[in-house]
Amino acid sequence: MRALLSPRRFWFLYITLFVLFGLVIYQIFQLTYFHQSSLRALADRQHYLTIDVPPVRGPITDRTGKEFVTNLKIPSIYAVPRILDKDEREKLSQSLAKILGLDRGWLAKRLARDKSFVWIKRRVGFEEADAVKKLENPAIGIIEEYKRFYPQGPMLAQVLGFSNVDNQGLEGIELSMDNDLRGKPGKRITKRDAKGREIKAFEMKTLPAIDGNRIVLTIDQHLQYLAEKSLEQAFKQWKAKGAAAVVMDPATGEILAMANQPGFDPNAYDKSNADTKRNRAITDMYEPGSVFKIVTASGALNEEVVTPDTTIFCENGKWNWGLKVLHDVHPYGTLTMTDVIVKSSNIGTVKMGLKLGPQRLQKYIKGFGFGSWTGIDLAGEAPGYARPPSQWSGTSPYNIPMGQEIMVTALQMVTAMSVIANGGKLVKPYIMAKVEDPAGVTLKEKKPVIKQQVIRPEIAATMRGILTKVVDEGTGTKARIDGISVGGKTGTAQKILPGGKGYSHSAFMSSFVGFAPSDNPRYAMVVVLDEARPLYYGGTVAAPVFKEVIEAALLTQGSQPHRESPPPDISVKANSAVADLAVAD
């Protein structure tokens, strides 16, 4: 007897099958239309491998093309954990830990990750890479990365800065010019197998990386070497806390050398402390002392309140001014304005400052570039400190003309001396000469910038003559170069006690700033030593650094002696250190 299908059951089955087929059709439509892009992207991720192609970071060179910073190819170790089983991970982590000096537990965790690429150790030695290669494990690979290399070691280190393991600039020019140096990464798209390994034969597309630009500095590597070595010798000899030196072309503002002590090696920057990495030449502010007298003297001459032959009574070494008593070490009577600077008389300089008056003196303080940034193309520059006359204290009229109650940087000081050396113009210092692309095409180029005319050319010439006499006969005799005229000024300033409570009688800032040759200056240079011991007079510890560097630089460029050196003045030499100390007092 044949069973009959009831209409109710028929329609139930019919509707159920219709709904099921409808859902299948809907799902097919959804997969092929609505989710097509996401599924295609998923398939691409599974079948294709995109590998970043890092650019080569741009080099940094001196003005002649000699490299300060370049790149080296260094092996790095990576792994493909996805293709390892548990036993392989255990054995591999043990072997790699021994070869690479890594923690075995950390390695085991790295190798247990479900990834097709993990770093094991970057920038390894070639011996380590060879040992890893001998394991012949398909899950371990070696690729070459570019590592930043500083072939000159500590030379110019505080200016150059350094970059990290990912070639990102962290300090100095490496940081400030990072956009130009880093370049643009490329990409390489290739197929991979089911276990995530690259199939190089099936490479699909390559977008090449654009290497970083070349930075050309104004620095002269030979001159930088001379400055570094001479400053380091003085720093060690005088057991200083720190030291800085800057050599500049006074006509253009180009920085030819910038040295700092103590130094560090940017190839191992992580082993150095922050104090050694500081660019003291632009960051450290100090009271300049007697070197600042060039501003007072220049202003007084330019305003015609004195002439080089104007006589000034120096009170026989002791002058009651207001509530204070101002001293000179030696009891000078009447001196010409020229001799006031040559002998570095505090009393004579203050009297010149009083003739100028606060407002006019402040005009020249600002005109010579003090109290504001020089605008150099380096990060971290300090502006110094110069109070306007409305904020002067009762002691300011006699402290400021002789270099107290004002803060400067070494860079500001050499820029100010350049005003006298170049005919009275304040130039903007700069250290980046140009930026070139990898093909050598110039993209950017710096040109000299004259900010303003500070003093008349004839006044600048007069000051050059006076400062030449300072070196020939005064406190700067240790800067003399036989056969070449040199101008300059020494300074030995007492450091301010912590909290601003007076001045130290045991800690000094010693400095010399000068130019050569006097008749047509090609170099201006400042040397500053922080807390030199046991001697600390600027003419004793700083001036010889100037002499050694500038003499070698001039001889290297073929300068010949053009005059006979005057016979040394024994009395001046014997008393130069004491006279310098008088400035600090």
C-alpha positions as CSV (number, residue, x, y, z in Angstrom):
1,M,0.0,0.0,0.0
2,R,1.6,3.3,-1.1
3,A,1.9,6.2,1.4
4,L,0.6,9.5,0.3
5,L,2.3,12.9,0.9
6,S,0.0,15.3,2.4
7,P,-0.3,18.7,0.9
8,R,0.8,20.2,4.3
9,R,4.0,18.2,4.3
10,F,4.6,19.0,0.6
11,W,4.4,22.7,1.1
12,F,6.5,22.6,4.2
13,L,9.3,20.8,2.3
14,Y,8.8,23.0,-0.7
15,I,9.1,26.3,1.3
16,T,12.0,24.9,3.4
17,L,14.0,24.0,0.3
18,F,13.1,27.4,-1.3
19,V,14.4,29.3,1.7
20,L,17.6,27.2,1.9
21,F,18.4,27.7,-1.8
22,G,17.5,31.4,-1.3
23,L,20.0,31.7,1.5
24,V,22.7,29.9,-0.6
25,I,22.1,32.3,-3.5
26,Y,22.1,35.3,-1.1
27,Q,25.4,34.1,0.4
28,I,26.9,33.6,-3.0
29,F,25.8,37.1,-4.1
30,Q,27.1,38.6,-0.8
31,L,30.5,36.9,-1.2
32,T,30.9,37.8,-4.8
33,Y,29.5,41.4,-4.6
34,F,29.3,42.9,-1.1
35,H,32.5,41.3,0.4
36,Q,34.5,41.0,-2.8
37,S,37.0,43.7,-1.9
38,S,37.7,42.5,1.6
39,L,38.0,38.8,0.5
40,R,40.3,39.8,-2.3
41,A,42.4,41.7,0.2
42,L,42.4,38.7,2.5
43,A,43.5,36.5,-0.4
44,D,46.2,39.0,-1.3
45,R,47.5,39.0,2.2
46,Q,47.7,35.2,2.2
47,H,49.3,34.9,-1.2
48,Y,51.3,38.0,-1.6
49,L,54.1,39.4,0.6
50,T,54.9,43.1,0.7
51,I,58.5,43.8,1.8
52,D,59.6,47.4,2.7
53,V,62.8,48.5,0.9
54,P,64.6,50.9,3.2
55,P,66.3,53.9,1.7
56,V,70.0,54.6,2.3
57,R,70.3,57.6,4.7
58,G,72.1,60.5,3.1
59,P,75.7,61.2,3.9
60,I,77.0,64.3,5.7
61,T,80.3,65.8,4.4
62,D,82.6,68.8,5.0
63,R,82.9,71.7,2.5
64,T,85.3,69.7,0.3
65,G,83.3,66.5,0.2
66,K,85.1,64.5,2.9
67,E,82.6,62.4,4.7
68,F,81.7,62.9,8.4
69,V,78.8,60.4,8.2
70,T,78.2,57.5,5.9
71,N,76.5,54.1,6.0
72,L,77.7,50.5,6.3
73,K,76.0,47.3,5.3
74,I,75.5,45.2,8.4
75,P,73.8,41.7,8.7
76,S,70.6,41.4,10.7
77,I,68.9,38.1,11.8
78,Y,65.2,37.4,11.4
79,A,63.0,34.3,11.8
80,V,59.8,32.8,10.2
81,P,58.2,31.2,13.3
82,R,55.2,30.0,11.5
83,I,57.1,27.1,9.8
84,L,58.6,25.8,13.1
85,D,57.2,23.0,15.2
86,K,57.6,22.8,19.0
87,D,60.8,20.6,19.0
88,E,62.5,22.8,16.4
89,R,61.7,26.0,18.3
90,E,63.3,24.5,21.4
91,K,66.5,23.4,19.6
92,L,66.7,26.6,17.6
93,S,66.3,28.9,20.6
94,Q,69.1,27.1,22.4
95,S,71.5,27.4,19.4
96,L,70.7,31.1,18.7
97,A,71.0,32.1,22.4
98,K,74.5,30.7,22.4
99,I,75.6,32.3,19.1
100,L,73.9,35.7,19.6
101,G,74.3,36.1,23.3
102,L,70.5,36.5,23.8
103,D,68.3,35.2,26.6
104,R,66.9,31.7,25.7
105,G,63.5,32.3,27.3
106,W,63.1,35.5,25.3
107,L,64.1,33.7,22.1
108,A,61.6,30.9,22.8
109,K,58.8,33.4,23.1
110,R,59.8,35.1,19.8
111,L,59.9,31.8,18.0
112,A,56.5,30.7,19.3
113,R,54.7,33.7,17.7
114,D,52.3,32.9,14.8
115,K,54.0,35.2,12.4
116,S,55.9,35.0,9.1
117,F,58.5,37.5,10.1
118,V,60.1,38.5,13.4
119,W,63.4,40.2,14.2
120,I,65.8,38.1,16.2
121,K,68.8,40.5,16.4
122,R,69.7,43.5,14.3
123,R,73.1,44.8,13.3
124,V,75.1,41.8,14.3
125,G,78.8,41.1,13.7
126,F,79.9,39.2,10.6
127,E,81.2,36.3,12.8
128,E,77.8,36.0,14.4
129,A,76.1,36.1,11.0
130,D,78.4,33.3,9.7
131,A,77.7,31.2,12.7
132,V,73.9,31.6,12.2
133,K,74.3,30.8,8.5
134,K,76.0,27.5,9.4
135,L,72.8,26.3,11.2
136,E,71.2,26.0,7.7
137,N,67.8,26.4,9.1
138,P,65.1,27.5,6.6
139,A,63.3,29.4,9.3
140,I,66.2,31.7,10.0
141,G,67.3,34.3,7.5
142,I,69.9,37.0,7.2
143,I,69.3,40.3,5.5
144,E,71.6,43.3,5.1
145,E,70.7,46.6,6.7
146,Y,72.4,50.0,6.5
147,K,73.9,51.2,9.7
148,R,75.0,54.8,10.3
149,F,78.8,55.1,10.6
150,Y,80.9,58.0,11.7
151,P,84.4,57.4,10.2
152,Q,86.0,60.3,12.1
153,G,84.7,59.0,15.5
154,P,84.4,61.8,18.1
155,M,85.2,64.6,15.5
156,L,82.3,67.1,15.3
157,A,80.2,64.6,17.3
158,Q,78.1,67.2,19.2
159,V,77.3,69.0,16.0
160,L,76.5,65.9,13.9
161,G,74.4,64.1,16.6
162,F,73.5,60.5,15.9
163,S,70.6,58.2,14.7
164,N,69.0,55.1,16.2
165,V,68.8,51.5,15.0
166,D,65.9,52.5,12.6
167,N,68.0,55.3,11.1
168,Q,65.9,58.0,12.7
169,G,67.9,61.2,13.7
170,L,68.0,61.8,17.4
171,E,70.2,64.8,18.0
172,G,72.3,67.4,16.1
173,I,72.2,67.7,12.4
174,E,71.0,64.1,12.2
175,L,67.8,65.3,13.9
176,S,67.4,68.9,12.5
177,M,68.0,67.7,8.9
178,D,66.2,64.3,9.3
179,N,63.6,65.0,6.5
180,D,66.4,65.5,4.0
181,L,68.6,62.7,5.2
182,R,66.1,59.9,5.6
183,G,64.9,59.5,2.0
184,K,61.7,57.6,1.1
185,P,61.2,53.8,1.5
186,G,60.3,51.6,-1.4
187,K,58.3,48.3,-1.6
188,R,58.7,44.9,-3.2
189,I,55.7,42.7,-3.8
190,T,56.2,39.0,-4.3
191,K,54.3,35.7,-3.8
192,R,54.7,33.4,-0.8
193,D,53.9,29.8,-0.1
194,A,51.4,28.3,2.3
195,K,53.9,28.6,5.1
196,G,54.5,32.3,4.5
197,R,57.9,31.9,2.9
198,E,58.9,34.3,0.1
199,I,59.0,32.8,-3.4
200,K,61.5,35.2,-5.0
201,A,61.0,33.8,-8.5
202,F,57.4,35.2,-8.4
203,E,58.2,38.8,-7.6
204,M,55.3,40.9,-8.9
205,K,56.2,44.5,-8.5
206,T,59.1,46.7,-7.2
207,L,58.9,50.3,-6.2
208,P,62.5,51.4,-5.6
209,A,63.5,53.4,-2.5
210,I,64.6,57.0,-2.9
211,D,67.8,57.5,-1.0
212,G,68.4,60.4,1.3
213,N,70.0,63.7,0.3
214,R,73.6,64.7,1.0
215,I,74.2,67.4,3.5
216,V,77.3,69.5,2.8
217,L,78.6,71.5,5.7
218,T,80.6,74.7,5.8
219,I,83.1,72.8,8.1
220,D,86.7,72.3,7.0
221,Q,87.6,68.8,8.1
222,H,91.3,69.7,8.4
223,L,90.6,72.8,10.4
224,Q,88.1,70.9,12.6
225,Y,90.8,68.3,13.3
226,L,93.2,71.0,14.4
227,A,90.7,72.7,16.6
228,E,89.6,69.3,18.2
229,K,93.2,68.2,19.0
230,S,94.4,71.6,20.4
231,L,91.2,72.1,22.5
232,E,91.4,68.5,23.8
233,Q,95.0,69.0,24.8
234,A,94.2,72.3,26.7
235,F,91.1,70.6,28.3
236,K,93.2,67.8,29.7
237,Q,96.2,69.9,30.6
238,W,94.2,72.4,32.6
239,K,91.8,69.8,34.0
240,A,88.8,71.9,32.8
241,K,85.2,71.0,33.4
242,G,84.3,71.7,29.8
243,A,85.6,73.6,26.8
244,A,84.4,74.9,23.4
245,A,86.0,76.5,20.4
246,V,84.5,78.0,17.2
247,V,86.3,79.1,14.0
248,M,84.3,81.3,11.6
249,D,84.9,83.1,8.4
250,P,84.2,86.7,9.6
251,A,83.2,87.9,6.2
252,T,80.5,85.3,5.4
253,G,79.5,83.8,8.8
254,E,80.5,80.2,7.6
255,I,81.4,78.0,10.6
256,L,84.7,76.4,9.7
257,A,85.2,74.4,12.9
258,M,83.1,73.8,16.1
259,A,84.8,71.8,18.8
260,N,83.6,70.7,22.3
261,Q,85.1,68.9,25.2
262,P,84.5,66.4,26.7
263,G,83.6,64.4,23.6
264,F,81.9,61.2,22.7
265,D,81.9,58.6,19.9
266,P,78.5,58.7,18.0
267,N,79.3,55.1,16.8
268,A,78.6,54.1,20.5
269,Y,76.4,57.0,21.6
270,D,74.5,54.8,24.0
271,K,77.6,54.4,26.1
272,S,78.0,58.2,26.6
273,N,76.2,60.5,29.1
274,A,74.2,63.6,28.3
275,D,77.0,66.0,29.4
276,T,79.4,64.8,26.7
277,K,76.7,65.1,23.9
278,R,76.0,68.8,24.6
279,N,77.1,71.3,22.0
280,R,78.5,73.8,24.5
281,A,79.5,76.3,21.8
282,I,75.8,77.2,21.3
283,T,74.0,76.0,24.5
284,D,76.2,77.1,27.4
285,M,75.8,80.7,28.6
286,Y,78.4,82.4,30.7
287,E,79.5,85.9,31.8
288,P,82.2,86.9,29.3
289,G,84.3,89.2,31.4
290,S,87.0,91.3,29.7
291,V,86.4,90.0,26.1
292,F,83.2,92.0,26.3
293,K,85.1,95.3,26.5
294,I,85.4,95.2,22.7
295,V,81.7,96.2,22.6
296,T,82.1,99.1,25.0
297,A,85.2,100.4,23.2
298,S,83.6,100.0,19.7
299,G,80.5,101.8,20.8
300,A,82.4,104.7,22.4
301,L,84.5,105.1,19.3
302,N,81.5,104.9,16.9
303,E,79.5,107.4,18.9
304,E,82.6,109.7,19.0
305,V,82.6,110.1,22.7
306,V,86.3,109.0,22.7
307,T,89.1,108.7,20.2
308,P,92.0,106.3,20.3
309,D,94.1,109.1,21.9
310,T,91.5,110.3,24.4
311,T,93.1,110.2,27.9
312,I,91.2,108.6,30.7
313,F,92.2,108.9,34.4
314,C,92.1,105.4,35.9
315,E,92.2,106.6,39.5
316,N,95.5,104.8,40.3
317,G,93.7,101.5,40.5
318,K,90.9,102.3,43.0
319,W,87.7,104.2,42.3
320,N,84.8,104.8,44.6
321,W,81.7,104.6,42.4
322,G,78.3,104.8,44.2
323,L,78.3,102.1,47.0
324,K,81.0,100.0,45.3
325,V,84.7,100.3,45.0
326,L,86.1,99.4,41.5
327,H,89.6,98.1,41.3
328,D,92.3,97.5,38.7
329,V,95.1,95.1,39.6
330,H,97.8,97.6,38.7
331,P,97.4,101.2,39.8
332,Y,97.1,103.0,36.4
333,G,97.0,106.7,36.3
334,T,96.1,108.4,33.0
335,L,95.9,106.1,30.0
336,T,94.8,106.7,26.4
337,M,91.7,104.9,25.3
338,T,93.9,102.5,23.3
339,D,95.9,101.6,26.4
340,V,92.8,101.1,28.5
341,I,91.9,98.2,26.2
342,V,95.5,97.0,25.8
343,K,96.0,96.9,29.6
344,S,92.4,95.8,30.2
345,S,91.7,98.5,32.8
346,N,88.3,98.0,34.4
347,I,88.1,101.6,35.6
348,G,88.9,103.1,32.2
349,T,86.4,100.8,30.4
350,V,83.6,101.7,32.9
351,K,84.3,105.4,32.3
352,M,83.9,104.8,28.6
353,G,80.6,103.1,29.3
354,L,79.4,106.0,31.4
355,K,80.3,108.4,28.5
356,L,78.1,106.3,26.2
357,G,75.2,106.0,28.7
358,P,72.9,103.1,29.2
359,Q,70.7,103.5,26.1
360,R,73.6,103.9,23.7
361,L,75.5,101.0,25.3
362,Q,72.4,98.8,25.0
363,K,72.2,99.7,21.3
364,Y,75.6,98.3,20.7
365,I,75.0,95.3,23.0
366,K,72.1,94.4,20.8
367,G,73.9,95.5,17.6
368,F,76.7,93.1,18.2
369,G,74.2,90.3,18.6
370,F,73.9,89.7,22.3
371,G,70.7,88.9,24.1
372,S,69.1,87.1,21.0
373,W,69.7,84.1,18.9
374,T,72.3,84.3,16.2
375,G,70.0,82.3,13.9
376,I,72.5,79.5,13.2
377,D,71.0,76.4,11.6
378,L,71.5,74.2,14.6
379,A,68.9,73.1,17.2
380,G,69.3,74.0,20.8
381,E,71.0,77.4,20.6
382,A,70.7,79.6,23.7
383,P,69.9,83.3,23.2
384,G,72.2,84.6,26.0
385,Y,70.9,87.3,28.3
386,A,71.0,91.1,28.2
387,R,68.7,93.2,30.4
388,P,67.3,96.4,29.0
389,P,68.4,99.6,30.9
390,S,65.0,99.8,32.5
391,Q,65.9,96.7,34.4
392,W,69.4,97.6,35.3
393,S,70.5,97.4,39.0
394,G,72.5,100.0,40.8
395,T,75.7,98.1,39.9
396,S,74.9,97.6,36.2
397,P,76.5,100.8,34.8
398,Y,79.9,99.6,35.9
399,N,79.4,95.8,35.7
400,I,78.0,95.6,32.2
401,P,80.7,97.6,30.3
402,M,83.4,95.1,31.6
403,G,81.4,92.0,30.8
404,Q,79.4,91.2,34.0
405,E,75.6,91.0,34.5
406,I,75.3,89.7,30.9
407,M,75.3,86.2,29.5
408,V,76.7,85.1,26.2
409,T,77.5,81.9,24.2
410,A,80.8,81.1,22.5
411,L,79.1,81.4,19.2
412,Q,77.8,84.9,20.0
413,M,81.3,86.0,21.1
414,V,83.0,84.9,17.8
415,T,80.1,86.5,15.8
416,A,80.7,89.8,17.7
417,M,84.4,89.7,17.1
418,S,83.6,89.1,13.4
419,V,81.9,92.5,13.3
420,I,85.3,94.1,14.0
421,A,87.1,91.8,11.7
422,N,84.9,92.3,8.6
423,G,84.4,96.0,8.6
424,G,81.6,96.5,11.1
425,K,78.9,94.1,9.7
426,L,76.9,91.6,11.8
427,V,76.7,88.4,9.8
428,K,74.4,85.5,10.4
429,P,76.5,82.3,11.2
430,Y,75.6,79.1,9.4
431,I,76.9,75.6,9.1
432,M,74.8,74.0,6.4
433,A,76.3,74.9,3.0
434,K,73.9,73.0,0.7
435,V,71.7,70.0,0.2
436,E,72.3,67.7,-2.8
437,D,70.2,64.8,-4.1
438,P,71.8,61.4,-4.6
439,A,72.7,62.4,-8.1
440,G,74.6,65.4,-6.9
441,V,72.1,68.0,-8.0
442,T,71.9,71.0,-5.6
443,L,68.5,71.3,-4.1
444,K,69.2,74.0,-1.5
445,E,72.1,76.3,-1.0
446,K,72.9,78.8,1.7
447,K,74.2,82.3,1.0
448,P,75.9,84.8,3.5
449,V,73.4,87.1,5.2
450,I,74.4,90.5,6.6
451,K,72.0,91.5,9.3
452,Q,73.1,95.1,9.8
453,Q,76.0,97.6,9.8
454,V,76.9,97.9,13.5
455,I,79.9,100.2,13.4
456,R,81.5,102.3,10.6
457,P,84.2,100.5,8.6
458,E,86.8,103.0,9.8
459,I,85.9,102.4,13.4
460,A,86.3,98.6,12.8
461,A,89.7,99.3,11.3
462,T,90.7,101.3,14.4
463,M,89.5,98.5,16.7
464,R,91.5,95.9,14.7
465,G,94.6,98.0,15.3
466,I,93.9,98.3,19.0
467,L,93.2,94.6,19.4
468,T,96.4,93.8,17.5
469,K,98.3,95.8,20.1
470,V,96.6,93.7,22.8
471,V,98.2,90.6,21.3
472,D,101.5,92.3,20.6
473,E,101.9,94.1,23.9
474,G,99.0,93.4,26.3
475,T,97.3,90.4,27.9
476,G,97.1,88.3,24.7
477,T,100.8,87.7,23.9
478,K,100.4,84.0,24.0
479,A,98.2,84.3,20.9
480,R,101.0,85.9,18.8
481,I,102.0,84.2,15.6
482,D,105.5,85.0,14.3
483,G,105.4,86.9,11.1
484,I,101.6,87.3,11.0
485,S,99.6,90.1,12.7
486,V,96.9,88.9,15.1
487,G,94.2,90.7,17.0
488,G,92.3,89.6,20.0
489,K,91.1,89.9,23.6
490,T,91.4,87.8,26.6
491,G,88.9,87.3,29.4
492,T,88.8,85.6,32.8
493,A,85.4,85.9,34.4
494,Q,84.4,84.7,37.8
495,K,81.5,82.3,37.7
496,I,78.3,83.1,39.5
497,L,77.7,81.1,42.6
498,P,74.7,78.8,42.7
499,G,71.5,80.7,43.4
500,G,73.1,83.9,42.1
501,K,74.6,84.8,45.4
502,G,77.7,86.6,44.4
503,Y,80.8,85.4,42.5
504,S,83.1,82.5,43.0
505,H,86.7,83.1,43.9
506,S,87.8,79.6,42.7
507,A,85.7,78.9,39.5
508,F,86.4,80.9,36.4
509,M,85.4,81.0,32.7
510,S,88.6,81.6,30.7
511,S,88.4,82.8,27.1
512,F,90.2,84.3,24.2
513,V,88.6,85.6,21.0
514,G,90.6,86.9,18.1
515,F,91.2,87.1,14.3
516,A,94.0,86.8,11.8
517,P,95.6,88.2,9.8
518,S,94.8,91.6,11.3
519,D,95.0,93.6,8.0
520,N,92.6,91.2,6.2
521,P,91.1,88.7,8.6
522,R,90.3,85.3,7.2
523,Y,89.6,83.6,10.5
524,A,87.8,84.6,13.7
525,M,88.1,82.2,16.6
526,V,86.9,81.9,20.2
527,V,88.2,79.5,22.8
528,V,86.4,79.0,26.1
529,L,87.5,76.8,29.0
530,D,85.2,76.2,32.0
531,E,86.9,76.0,35.4
532,A,90.5,75.4,34.2
533,R,92.9,74.5,37.0
534,P,95.4,75.3,38.5
535,L,95.9,78.3,36.2
536,Y,92.8,79.9,34.7
537,Y,93.7,83.1,33.0
538,G,92.3,83.5,29.5
539,G,95.7,84.6,28.2
540,T,97.4,81.6,29.6
541,V,95.0,78.7,28.9
542,A,92.9,79.8,26.0
543,A,95.1,82.0,23.8
544,P,97.6,79.2,23.0
545,V,94.8,77.2,21.5
546,F,94.0,80.1,19.2
547,K,97.6,80.4,18.2
548,E,98.1,76.7,17.4
549,V,95.0,76.3,15.3
550,I,95.1,79.6,13.4
551,E,98.9,79.4,12.7
552,A,98.5,75.9,11.2
553,A,95.4,76.9,9.2
554,L,97.2,79.9,7.7
555,L,100.3,77.9,6.9
556,T,98.2,75.2,5.3
557,Q,96.6,77.8,3.0
558,G,100.0,79.2,2.0
559,S,100.1,82.3,4.1
560,Q,103.6,83.6,4.5
561,P,104.9,85.8,7.3
562,H,104.7,89.4,6.2
563,R,106.1,91.3,9.1
564,E,108.8,91.0,11.7
565,S,107.5,90.2,15.2
566,P,108.3,92.9,17.7
567,P,110.6,91.9,20.5
568,P,108.7,90.5,23.4
569,D,107.9,92.8,26.3
570,I,109.1,90.8,29.3
571,S,107.3,92.9,31.9
572,V,104.0,92.6,30.0
573,K,104.4,88.8,29.6
574,A,105.2,88.4,33.3
575,N,102.1,90.3,34.3
576,S,99.7,89.2,31.7
577,A,98.1,86.6,33.8
578,V,97.6,89.0,36.7
579,A,96.2,91.6,34.5
580,D,93.7,89.1,33.2
581,L,92.6,88.3,36.7
582,A,92.0,91.9,37.3
583,V,89.3,91.8,34.6
584,A,87.5,89.0,36.5
585,D,87.6,91.0,39.7
